[in-house]
Amino acid sequence: MTDTPGQDLWVGIDLGTQGVRALVVAGGGQVLGRGSAPLTGHRDGHRHEQLPSDWWQGVTSAVAGALRTVAPARVRGLAVCATSGTVLLTDAQGEPLTPALMYDDGRASAEARFAQETGAEVWDALGYRIQPSWGLAKLLWLAGHQDRGGAAALRGARVCHQADFVTSRLVGHPVAADSSHALKTGYDLRRREWPHALHEQLGLAELEFPPVVAPGSVLGTVCAQAAAATGLAEGTLVVAGMTDGCAAQLGSGAWDVGQWNSVLGTTLVLKGVTAQPLTDPAGVLYNHRAADGNWLPGGASSVGAGALARAFPGADLARLDRAAAAHEPASVLSYPLVSRGERFPFLAPDAEPFTLGTPSGDADLHASLLQGVAYVERLCLAYVRQLGARIEGPVAFTGGATGSAYWNQLRADVLGRQAAVPEHADSALGMAVLAAHGAGPDGASGSAGASGPDGWSRLRPMVKVRTVLDPRPEASRRFDEPFRALLDAWEHRGWLPAQTAAYAREHG
């Protein structure tokens, strides 16, 4: 896109599993620079670790690449997002004491049960359900696997999230964590404090938990050493970020109460905006806090486009999409789980993928998989309405699956709702938006929300909508019966609670 001289520029940095991405975005929405760098880790069974030094090396490379054709002095601020639940321990100066346990490291199952049982009263009040992927469970695992000194080895060790490590390097000293990354480490978003009494019970009192600020708060400025490594100007604002899922939501433009973003990639994630946190007795949905004080409830399903790759490895999916158009609805019902177990919109650890009936061919099976994901998406929206959320305006569709125009329209039809597909919807863009929001219109705000709710309005030009899709009424009606049949199948297997199934039949 064409640069407009004089516009402020913002940098968004996204630390993913396989790489780092950086974008330079103008206030008018023009993406003026892109950079990326690969990341590798160590996987062995349930183990997944990365070296924090690799994150910093990736960030310096990606940011330098993004700034290649941009004057660094024009960049006013930046923000960083990272994978949710990734943690490590550092010393007081921020140097790593342990490897980083990644978001999907699965070794902390026993620790998650211990944390959940020990703090059940605390977690029930917060609406949390501690899982092995959460940072708190991983801290317990790290604490239990110290080779030297046992608990004494923890004294003074600092809890560090993936984004904290990078922002500390940018500023030149350890900085506060943002509340979004801290959530899965057990941070109390309502009281805005760590549950230190519970840390005593869990045996974590010797650890130093970082101060926590709201997303969008200014953490400091880029130091001379980081400026030399990245190409950023010394003194550039460093703004507290959010997890990658929340960042993607910002990149989608779903910022106002009642707006929702459905992210469809390998799996499906639904995130929205509410004025108050949603209380979920089942614990399958949890709430982040937005920079403006609103709440960001969401959940992650285990269905998604990964089921297509498993069913049709190496196939021409565009050709299958064209053939699937003749099977609306498909002659079979599919529940396209990518892996065993469901997390949202219902909790079923033993759930398995299934197809009811025998498809007439590849096109029929492909159609049933596409439709099955959309049925789960429809149930997700029904579930958040059941919990009291408003759903207004178009649902923003983001994620890799939006590359399929056919699937986008199919999903709008199944949902019976208008959908909007942004031009550039990714986590790095969301962080550029958050940096602009946190800095405020006239300079550093110093704290999140200082630019007020109206601050989002001035940033609307940063998110461009590529396509708006209207549901086709005649097509939507064709999918009502198979949706209800799939509800019956889930309920019959004992996975879907009867109350939720009844609500979805009537209101879904």
RAMO-V19209 format. One line per field, one symbol per residue. psi: psi as a letter, one per 40 degrees, with the letter a starting at -180 (. if undefined). A space follows every 50 residues. Layout:
psi=???
This chain:
psi=ihihheiiiihhhhhadeihihihhideehheiiiiiiiiahhgbehhii hdddddddddddddddedfihddehdiiihiiihehiihiadeehheiih hidehfefddddddddddfddddddefihhideidddddddddefhdheb ddeeheihhhiddddddddddeihiiiidddedeeehhddefiigddddd defedeihhiihiiieihdaihidddddddeihhehhhhhaiiddddddd deegdiheiihhhhbdahhhiahidiihhhdeeehihihideeiigiiih ieiaeddddddgheigdddddddddeggiieihiggidihiidheihgde iiiihhihieadddddddddddddddddddddddddeeiihiaihhhiid eeehdddddddddddfiiihhidggidddddddddddddideahddiied eidedddeedeehhhdhhhhihddddddedddddddddddddeedhiddd dddddde.
